Amino acid sequence: MAAQFEAGDMVKLAAPEKFRNSLIFKENVFKIVAMYDEGIKLSFSDQIVTAADILPVKIDGAEDRSIYYDPIIAASIVLPGQPIPVHHRDYTYYFDAFAKMKIEKSDKTLQDLVREQNFEYVHEIQHFLRQRYQNDELEINYTL
C-alpha cells in the first residue's frame, strides 16, 4: 500500500500486539503526531513506528466508528451578568455529522460532497478537507 500520510492523519497499527506502552483502547485508531526521518510518532504512544507499522483506516462504519467531527464553534458574546454558554461535544459518528453540515451556497451537505469523491480511507477525507477548508476537524473518541 502506497498511502501518503502526513501529520494529523488517522491511521491504525498493522500489528498492535507488537507495541508495548501504547494506549490502545477498544479502537486501533491513532493520529500521526509527527513524522521524522527515523519514524512516525502516534498519539498516545511513546514508541516511534515505521511506515510499515501503520495502515490507513477504512471508511466503513467499523474501523472508523470512533471518529467524530468537531467543528470550531464561533465564540458567543457574553455581556456582564449573563451566563457563559456551555458547549457539549457531539461524539456522533463523523460521516453522520457530515449529513447535517450544509455546503455554503448549495443544497448539498458535506456528506454529499465527500461521497462524490469516492474515498476509501479516512486520511483521504482529511486531506480533502484540509485542502478545501484548511482544517479537517476530525477527532478520535477514546471513551468508547
N, C-alpha and C positions, 0 to 999 in steps of 0.2 A: 504494500500500500504506500503510495507516494503522497500522503497528506502533507500539506504545507501548513504547519502550525505556527502560531505566534503567541506572544504573551497575552494572557486574558482568555485564550481558547479553553473550552471544556473538553477534557479527554478522560479516558479510563485506562487503568493499568491492564496490560495484557495478561499478566500473571500476578495478581495482588498478593498471593500467598508467599511470594518470594521477597517481599519487602517488610522489614520489621520497623517498628516505631512509626508506622503510618497510621493515621487516624482514619480508618475506613469504617464508615457507619454501615447502614443497610445497603447503601448505594456505592458503587465503584465509580464515582464521578469526581473529578478534580479540575481546578482551574490551573493553567500554567501561570505561575507567578513570575518566572524569569527564565530566559534561555541564555546559557553560557556556552563557551567553546567546549567545556568538559561535560556538559549535560544540561538537564532541564530540572528546574525546581518547581514542585507542585504544591498547591495549597495543602495545609495540614500534614506535611511530610517533611522530615528532617533529612531525607536522603535525596541525592541527585540521581535522576534516572536518565536513561539514554532514549533516543528517538525510537529504538526498537522495543522499549519497555511500555510504550503508550500506543493507544489506538483511538480512533475517533468514536464519538458517542452517536449511535444511530438515532434518528428521529422516528421513534416507533411507539411512544407512549409507555414503554417498559424501561429501556436503558436510560431514557431522558426524563423519567417521571419525577425526579427530584428537582428539576429545573423550573424556576418561576421567573416571571417578568416583573421587574421592579423599576418602573419608570420614575424619573425625577418628578417630584410634586412641587409645584410653584409655592413659594412661601406666602403665607397669609399676612395681611396687615392687621395687627392687633393694637387696638387703641388702649390707653391706660384704663385699667379696671376690667377689661374684657378677658375671658378665659383663653388660654392658649389652646388652639386646636390640637387634638391628638390624632396622629397618623397611625393606622394599624396596617401592618404589612400584609399584603394579599399573596398567599402562597399557592394560588391557583396555578395549575399546570400552564406553562408559558404559551403553548400553542392555543389553548382555550382562551387565555387572556388576550392573545392577538386578535381574536374574533370581536372583541369589544373596542378595539382601537381603530377609529376611522382615519383614513388617509385624507389629509387636507385637500380640499377642492376635488373630492372624488366620492363615489358611492362605495368604494372598496374599503375593506378592512386590512389591517396589517397581515392577518392570516391569509387573505386572498392574495396579497402581494407576494408573500413568502411561498405560498403553494405554487404560484406561477413560475417560480424559479426552479422547481423540481429538485430541491436539495435533498440529500440523503443523510447528511450528518449535521449535528448542532454547530460545529465550528464554521460550517459554510454559511449558516444563518447569521452567526456572529460577524463574520467578515462582511456580509452583505449589509447588515445593519450599521456597522461601523463606517463603511464606505458611504452609505446614504445619509445616516444621521449622526455620525461621529461618536456613537456610543451604542453598545448592544443592550445594555441594561438587563442582562440575564444573570441570575444568581442561582446558587445551589442551596436547597433546603436540607440541611444536615439533621433536621429534627424528625424526619420521617421514621 
